[in-house]
Amino acid sequence: MSNYDKALLKDKAFLQELMERMMIVRKFEQKVQWLFAQGFVYGTTHLGVGEEGANIGTTAALHPDDYMLATHRGHGAALGKGADVNLMMAEILARETGLNKGKGGSMHIADFDKGILGANGILGANGPIACGAAFTSKRKKLGRVCAAFFGDGASNEGAIHESMNLAAAWGLPVMFVLINNTYGMSTPLRKVVHDMDLTKRAIPYGIKSYECDGNDILETYTTCRDAREYCEKNGPVLIVEHTYRTSGHSKSDGNLYRSKEEIKEWEAKNPVKRFTDFLLENKLFTQEDIDAMDKKTTDIIEKAVEFAKSCPEPQFDAAQIQADVYAK
């Protein structure tokens, strides 16, 4: 962990919130993985175990009414932006009371009341949508920014570059949040780019770039806090957050493209462990405090599962299938 201003380290309530949010995201995804293995989850799932610092650090820096777009690996970002954990779990279990009435599932979480404009299974598709949301904010003088998450693989997509160009040309308040977990599915980043410095992607568009260790939640938070302030006043920014998913790309990923040693090395420096060590070493919390947070968040996830399982399944008759469909 880096050195931080004293005011931030004195805000114990905020530090606890960051820790508990990361714990909830980690346990939520681990539980979803278990539920999938038990046959409770339909379709597929894309977990981001190991990326909790990037997701929570970024969303903690956003204002409540800011817009946010997640990727197909979007559980952490949605929970960080305020999505109800019970309704999220119900959605993933395809229940009628889920956030999206059981129709969105793991990969398409949305909650407009929280500014979550949706998770997206199309790589790079968040960029153009973010430009639209940011244009609305600028035109109506709402003072909101739109954070668009995408991965290192999606950073090569034309839609992302077109979006950065448009946002720069129109001065739109878009935070382009590049989660660099070093793999696009099973392809290492080093094999598909000539220059590993992804902050340079901002140069052709004259966009200000930021970079942080995504496994250091305080560094991620302060970087995104500064970036958000700049973005609201001056226009688009690119934020490159370096992290690593220790979970596979999806439920069918056997992790055959990377070694067990590599995964174990990253597990040892995952954001939850690093923040725990930081809080203990700096005597900001005791081990008893951490244990209490651990128990609290475990209870939250267990209750979410109980809630989701108790909810009714949707009755997909012809009328309900066509409900909430805005394009045919």
PyMOL commands that set and color helices and strands:
alter all, ss='L'
color gray80, all
select helices_A, chain A and resi 6-10+12-37+52-60+75-80+85-92+105-107+112-114+126-140+154-156+158-170+189-191+198-205+217-234+260-267+271-281+287-310+318-322
alter helices_A, ss='H'
color red, helices_A
select strands_A, chain A and resi 67-71+116-120+146-151+174-180+183-184+187-188+208-213+237-242
alter strands_A, ss='S'
color yellow, strands_A
deselect
rebuild
show_as cartoon
